[in-house]
C-alpha cells in the first residue's frame, strides 16, 4: 500500500504527531502550563477514540509498517500508558515552572514513537523507531536539569543505551548481509535454508542484547536501578512499563517473522535468561531501602516472568505475554502513582516514609497494598491472571525447570512485597496525616485500582478481546 492510501489508516498517529507540535506551540503562549498537559491528555483521548482494529493485516507505507492485531493491541497499550503518565504528571510538584509544557509534548512524541515500534515491519524502521524512543527517554530522564540525580541517570542511560543499540545494529547488519533485504518476512524465508543458520543464531544473540536492554533483561539490567531512582517519578513509572512492553512487541515480531525456524536454538537461551532475570531481580529487591530502586528490581523480575511466554512461544505463550503486559501496566503504574503521592508529601523515596501509611493516608495504603499483592500474583487480582497464563504456557510446553524456578521466585517476591505492607500497617506513623491527593492523582489512582480489580475478577471479558 502506498503512502497516500496508508494515511487513512494512520489517523491516530497523525493526531499524536500534530498534537505534539501544537503542544510545543501552546507552551509559548500559555502561562498556565497545566493547560498544555490537559491539551496533551485530550489528544491522547482523541487518538484512542480514532484507533480502530483492522479487519485484516494491512501493509502500510510500502510494507514498512504492518498494522495487524499485535500492532493494534500495543497501540492501545502505548496510548493508555502515556495518558496515565500525563495524568499523574499534572500533580507532580517538581515539574512546576521547569519547562512543563515541553514535558507534555515530549510524551506525545513518545506515544507516536511507541506505536511506530509496534507496527514496524523491517529492520530499518525498527531501528529508527527504537532510537526515537531512546532519545526521548534520555531527555525525559534528565528533564529536571538542576537535579544531580536526574542528570546522572540520563548520562548512565545514554551510555548503556548507545552501546546496546550499536550491538543490536550489528546484529541487523548480519541479517541484511545474509538475506540481502531489510524486510522481516524475506529475511525469515532466507534464513530457513541451512547454510545461513549459524549466522541467524549469531544475529539472534545480538538482537537479544539490544532488546534485552530495553526490557531490562539480565544481564543487561544494570542501568535500571540508577536510572529509575534518578528520573522524575512519572518518568520512572512510564519507563518501567511502556518501553518495556514495546520491547517485547519487537521481540515477538522478530522471533515470529525471522527466527521461527531456529526456536530449538534460541528457546533454551530465553529460558536461561528468564530464570536469570527473575532471580536477580527478586533477590536484589529484598535488600533495597529506596522505594524506586525496590520497584526497579521488581520490574526486572517481572520482565523475567514475561520472558517465560516468549521462551515457550506457543500460541498460549504469546497470548500470555500480551495478558501479562496489560496486567503489569495497570499494576506498576498504580504502585508508582502512590509512590509519587507519598514522595510529594514526605519529600523522600525511602521505605521508612511508608511507616504507618495506613494511619496517615488509609486510602493510599489500601491501594498500594492491592497493587503490591497484584505484583505478587495473588488472587483475585490482575497479577494472578498474568502469572496463571505464563505458568500455564510453561507447563503446557513441558518447561518444568522454568516453572519450578518461577514458582520459587514468586515466593521470594511475596516476601518483599509483604515487607512493605507490614511497614504500612504494623509500624507506627512518624508524622501527621496526609492531605487528599490532587484531582488528577485521584482519578489516576481510582482508574488503575478499579482496572486491577476488574481484570482479576472478570478476566474473561478482557482475555477474549486480547486473544480474540
C-alpha positions in Angstrom: 0.0 0.0 0.0 1.5 3.4 -1.0 1.9 6.4 1.3 -1.3 8.2 0.3 -3.5 5.2 0.7 -1.9 4.4 4.1 -2.7 7.7 5.6 -6.4 6.9 6.3 -5.2 4.0 8.5 -2.7 6.2 10.2 -5.0 8.9 11.6 -4.4 8.3 15.3 -0.7 8.6 14.8 -1.1 11.8 12.8 -3.3 13.2 15.6 -0.5 12.4 18.1 2.2 14.0 15.9 0.2 17.1 15.2 -0.8 17.4 18.8 2.8 17.2 19.9 3.7 20.2 17.7 0.6 22.1 18.8 1.5 21.5 22.4 5.0 22.9 21.8 3.4 26.0 20.2 0.9 26.4 23.1 3.8 26.4 25.5 5.0 29.8 24.1 1.6 31.4 24.7 0.1 29.9 27.8 1.2 31.0 31.3 -0.8 28.2 32.9 1.4 25.3 31.7 -1.1 22.8 33.2 -3.3 23.7 30.3 -0.7 22.2 28.0 -0.9 19.0 29.9 -4.7 18.9 29.7 -4.5 19.5 26.0 -2.0 16.6 25.7 -4.4 14.4 27.6 -7.2 15.4 25.2 -5.0 14.5 22.2 -4.5 11.0 23.7 -8.2 10.6 24.3 -8.9 11.6 20.7 -6.3 9.2 19.3 -7.8 6.4 21.4 -11.3 7.1 20.0 -9.9 7.1 16.4 -7.9 3.9 16.8 -9.8 1.1 15.1 -8.8 -2.5 14.7 -8.1 -3.6 11.1 -10.3 -6.3 9.7 -7.2 -7.9 8.2 -3.5 -7.2 8.5 -2.5 -4.1 6.4 0.9 -3.4 5.0 1.3 0.3 5.3 3.7 2.7 3.6 5.0 0.2 1.1 5.2 -2.5 3.7 7.4 -0.6 6.1 4.7 -0.9 8.8 2.3 -3.7 9.4 -1.0 -2.9 11.1 -2.3 -6.2 12.5 -3.8 -7.4 15.7 -0.4 -7.3 17.5 0.3 -3.7 16.5 -3.3 -2.6 17.4 -3.0 -4.1 20.9 0.2 -2.3 21.5 -1.3 0.9 20.0 -3.9 0.8 22.8 -1.3 -0.1 25.4 1.0 2.8 24.4 -1.8 5.3 24.4 -3.0 4.1 27.8 0.5 4.3 29.4 1.2 7.8 28.0 -2.3 9.0 29.0 -2.0 7.8 32.6 1.6 9.2 32.9 0.4 12.6 31.7 -2.5 12.5 34.2 -0.2 11.8 37.2 2.3 14.3 36.0 -0.3 17.1 36.4 0.1 16.7 40.1 3.9 16.3 40.2 5.3 19.3 42.1 9.0 19.3 41.0 7.8 19.8 37.4 6.2 23.1 38.0 8.0 26.1 36.3 10.5 23.7 34.7 9.6 23.7 31.1 6.4 21.9 32.0 4.8 22.4 28.6 7.7 20.8 26.8 7.4 17.8 29.1 3.9 17.0 27.9 4.8 17.5 24.3 7.7 15.0 24.6 5.2 12.4 25.9 3.0 12.9 22.8 6.1 12.4 20.6 6.8 9.3 22.8 3.3 7.9 22.1 3.8 8.3 18.4 7.2 6.6 18.6 5.9 3.7 20.6 3.2 2.9 18.0 5.8 3.1 15.2 7.8 0.4 17.0 4.8 -1.9 17.4 4.0 -1.7 13.7 7.5 -1.6 12.2 8.0 -4.4 9.8 11.6 -4.1 8.6 15.0 -3.7 10.2 15.4 0.0 9.2 12.1 1.1 10.8 12.6 -1.0 13.9 16.0 0.6 14.5 14.9 4.2 13.8 11.7 3.8 15.9 13.7 2.3 18.8 16.3 5.1 18.6 13.5 7.7 18.5 12.2 6.3 21.8 15.7 6.1 23.2 16.4 9.8 22.5 13.1 10.9 24.0 13.8 8.7 27.1 17.2 10.3 27.6 15.5 13.7 27.5 12.7 12.7 29.9 15.1 11.0 32.4 17.3 14.2 32.6 14.4 16.6 32.4 15.0 18.1 35.9 18.3 19.6 34.8 19.0 21.1 38.2 18.7 17.8 40.0 22.1 16.0 40.1 20.5 12.6 40.3 18.4 13.2 37.2 21.4 14.3 35.2 23.5 11.3 36.4 20.6 9.0 35.5 20.4 10.5 32.0 24.1 10.1 31.3 24.1 6.5 32.5 21.1 5.7 30.4 22.7 7.3 27.4 26.0 5.4 27.7 24.4 2.0 28.2 21.8 2.6 25.6 24.3 3.7 23.0 26.4 0.5 23.4 23.4 -1.8 23.3 22.0 0.0 20.2 25.3 -0.5 18.5 25.3 -4.2 19.3 21.7 -4.6 18.0 22.6 -2.7 14.8 25.5 -5.1 14.2 23.0 -8.0 14.5 20.8 -6.3 12.0 23.7 -5.9 9.6 24.4 -9.6 9.8 20.8 -10.3 8.9 20.9 -7.9 5.9 24.2 -9.3 4.7 22.8 -12.8 4.8 19.4 -12.1 3.2 20.1 -9.0 1.1 16.9 -7.4 2.4 15.6 -5.5 5.4 12.1 -7.0 5.2 11.4 -9.3 8.1 9.5 -11.8 6.0 12.2 -12.0 3.3 14.9 -12.5 6.0 12.8 -15.3 7.6 12.4 -17.1 4.3 16.1 -16.8 3.5 17.4 -18.0 6.9 15.2 -21.1 6.5 18.0 -22.6 4.5 20.7 -24.5 6.4 23.8 -22.6 5.3 22.5 -19.4 7.0 21.6 -21.0 10.3 24.9 -20.2 12.2 24.6 -16.6 11.0 20.9 -16.5 12.1 21.9 -17.7 15.6 24.6 -15.1 15.9 22.3 -12.4 14.8 19.6 -13.6 17.2 22.0 -13.3 20.1 22.9 -9.7 19.1 19.2 -8.9 18.9 18.7 -10.3 22.4 21.4 -7.9 23.7 19.8 -4.8 22.1 16.3 -5.6 23.0 17.3 -7.1 26.4 18.5 -3.6 27.4 15.0 -2.1 26.6 13.2 -4.7 28.6 15.8 -4.6 31.5 16.6 -8.3 31.0 19.6 -9.7 32.9 22.5 -9.4 32.4 21.6 -6.1 30.6 19.6 -4.7 33.5 22.4 -2.8 35.4 21.2 0.6 34.2 17.7 0.3 35.5 18.0 0.9 39.3 20.1 4.0 39.0 18.0 5.4 36.1 14.7 4.7 37.8 15.9 6.2 41.1 17.2 9.4 39.5 14.5 10.1 36.9 11.4 12.1 37.8 8.9 9.8 39.3 6.3 10.0 36.5 9.1 9.2 34.0 10.2 6.3 36.1 6.6 4.9 36.2 6.4 5.2 32.4 9.8 3.7 31.7 9.0 0.6 33.8 6.0 -0.2 31.6 5.8 1.3 28.1 9.3 1.0 26.5 9.5 -2.5 28.2 6.2 -3.5 26.6 7.1 -2.3 23.2 10.5 -4.1 23.5 8.5 -7.3 23.9 6.4 -6.3 20.9 9.5 -6.1 18.7 11.0 -9.2 20.1 7.7 -11.1 19.5 7.5 -9.9 15.9 11.2 -10.6 15.1 11.1 -14.1 16.6 7.9 -14.9 14.8 8.9 -13.5 11.4 12.7 -14.1 11.3 13.8 -16.8 13.7 10.8 -19.1 13.7 12.8 -21.9 12.3 15.5 -21.7 15.0 13.3 -22.0 18.0 15.1 -25.1 19.2 18.3 -22.9 19.5 17.0 -19.6 21.0 14.3 -21.0 23.2 16.8 -22.6 25.7 18.7 -19.3 25.7 15.5 -17.4 26.6 14.7 -20.0 29.4 18.1 -19.3 30.9 17.7 -15.5 30.6 14.2 -15.7 32.1 15.4 -17.6 35.1 18.4 -15.3 35.5 16.3 -12.1 35.2 13.6 -13.1 37.7 16.2 -14.4 40.2 18.5 -11.4 40.1 15.5 -9.0 40.3 13.8 -10.7 43.2 16.9 -11.5 45.3 18.3 -7.9 44.9 14.9 -6.3 45.7 14.9 -7.9 49.2 17.8 -5.6 50.4 16.6 -2.3 48.9 15.8 0.7 51.2 14.6 3.1 48.4 11.1 2.5 47.1 12.1 3.5 43.5 15.0 1.1 43.5 12.8 -1.5 45.1 10.3 -1.2 42.3 13.1 -1.1 39.7 14.3 -4.6 40.8 10.7 -5.7 41.0 10.2 -4.6 37.3 13.4 -6.6 36.3 11.8 -9.7 38.0 8.5 -9.0 36.2 10.4 -9.0 32.9 11.7 -12.5 33.7 8.1 -13.7 34.1 7.1 -12.2 30.8 10.1 -13.9 29.1 8.5 -17.2 30.1 5.8 -16.8 27.5 8.4 -15.9 24.8 10.6 -18.9 25.7 7.7 -21.2 25.2 6.5 -19.2 22.1 3.4 -21.3 21.6 0.0 -19.7 20.8 -0.7 -19.7 24.6 2.7 -18.4 25.4 2.4 -15.4 23.0 -1.1 -14.7 24.4 0.3 -14.9 27.9 2.8 -12.2 27.1 0.1 -9.8 26.0 -2.1 -10.5 29.0 0.8 -10.1 31.4 1.9 -6.8 29.8 -1.6 -5.4 30.3 -1.7 -6.6 33.9 1.8 -5.2 34.5 0.9 -1.8 33.1 -2.1 -1.3 35.4 -0.4 -2.6 38.5 3.0 -1.0 38.2 1.6 2.4 37.1 -0.7 2.2 40.1 2.1 1.5 42.5 4.2 4.4 41.2 1.2 6.7 41.4 1.1 6.0 45.2 4.9 6.5 45.3 4.5 9.9 43.6 1.9 10.9 46.1 3.8 9.8 49.2 7.1 11.2 47.9 5.4 14.6 47.3 4.2 14.7 50.9 7.3 13.4 52.6 10.0 14.6 50.1 11.6 11.2 50.5 11.7 8.0 48.5 13.0 6.0 51.5 10.9 2.9 52.6 10.8 4.5 56.0 8.5 7.1 54.6 5.8 4.4 54.3 5.9 3.6 58.0 2.3 3.9 59.4 0.9 5.0 56.0 -2.3 3.3 56.9 -2.7 6.0 59.6 -1.5 8.9 57.5 -3.4 8.1 54.4 -5.7 5.0 54.7 -6.8 5.1 51.0 -3.3 5.3 49.6 -2.1 2.5 51.9 -5.1 0.3 50.8 -4.4 0.9 47.2 -0.7 0.3 47.4 -1.5 -2.9 49.2 -3.7 -4.0 46.3 -1.0 -3.1 43.8 1.7 -4.9 45.6 -0.5 -8.0 46.1 -1.2 -7.9 42.4 2.5 -7.8 41.6 3.0 -10.8 43.9 0.4 -12.6 41.8 -2.3 -13.3 44.5 -5.9 -13.9 43.6 -8.4 -12.4 42.9 -6.3 -9.6 41.4 -5.0 -8.9 37.9 -1.5 -10.1 38.7 -2.8 -13.6 39.4 -4.3 -13.8 35.9 -1.0 -12.8 34.3 1.0 -15.3 36.3 -1.6 -18.0 35.7 -1.2 -17.7 31.9 2.6 -17.6 31.8 2.7 -20.6 34.2 0.1 -22.4 32.1 2.1 -21.8 28.9 5.3 -23.1 30.5 3.6 -26.3 31.8 1.8 -26.9 28.5 5.2 -26.7 26.7 6.7 -29.0 29.4 9.2 -26.3 30.5 9.2 -27.9 34.0 12.5 -26.4 35.2 11.5 -23.0 34.2 8.2 -23.4 36.0 9.9 -24.5 39.2 12.3 -21.6 39.2 9.4 -19.2 38.6 7.4 -20.7 41.5 10.4 -20.3 43.8 10.9 -16.7 42.7 7.2 -15.9 43.3 7.6 -16.9 46.9 10.7 -14.6 47.3 8.7 -11.8 45.6 5.8 -12.3 48.0 8.2 -11.9 50.9 9.5 -8.5 50.0 6.0 -7.2 48.9 4.6 -8.1 52.3 7.5 -6.3 53.8 6.1 -3.0 52.5 2.6 -4.0 53.6 3.9 -4.8 57.1 5.6 -1.4 57.2 2.4 0.4 56.3 0.1 -1.3 58.7 2.2 -2.6 61.7 4.7 0.3 62.1 3.6 3.4 64.0 3.3 6.6 61.9 6.1 9.1 62.2 4.2 12.3 61.1 0.8 13.9 60.7 -2.0 12.7 58.3 -1.6 13.5 54.6 -4.0 15.8 52.8 -6.1 14.4 50.0 -4.2 13.9 46.7 -4.8 16.2 43.7 -7.7 15.6 41.5 -5.6 14.2 38.7 -3.8 11.8 41.0 -7.1 10.7 42.5 -8.6 10.0 39.0 -5.5 8.0 38.0 -5.4 6.0 41.3 -9.0 5.0 41.1 -8.9 4.2 37.4 -5.8 1.9 37.9 -7.2 0.4 41.2 -10.5 -0.5 39.5 -8.7 -1.8 36.5 -6.6 -4.2 38.6 -9.7 -5.4 40.4 -11.8 -5.7 37.2 -9.2 -7.7 35.3 -8.7 -10.0 38.3 -12.4 -10.6 39.0 -13.7 -10.6 35.4 -10.7 -11.8 33.4 -12.8 -13.4 30.6 -14.1 -10.0 29.4 -10.5 -8.8 28.8 -8.9 -12.0 27.7 -11.4 -12.7 24.9 -10.6 -9.2 23.5 -6.9 -9.7 23.8 -6.7 -13.2 22.4 -9.6 -12.9 20.0 
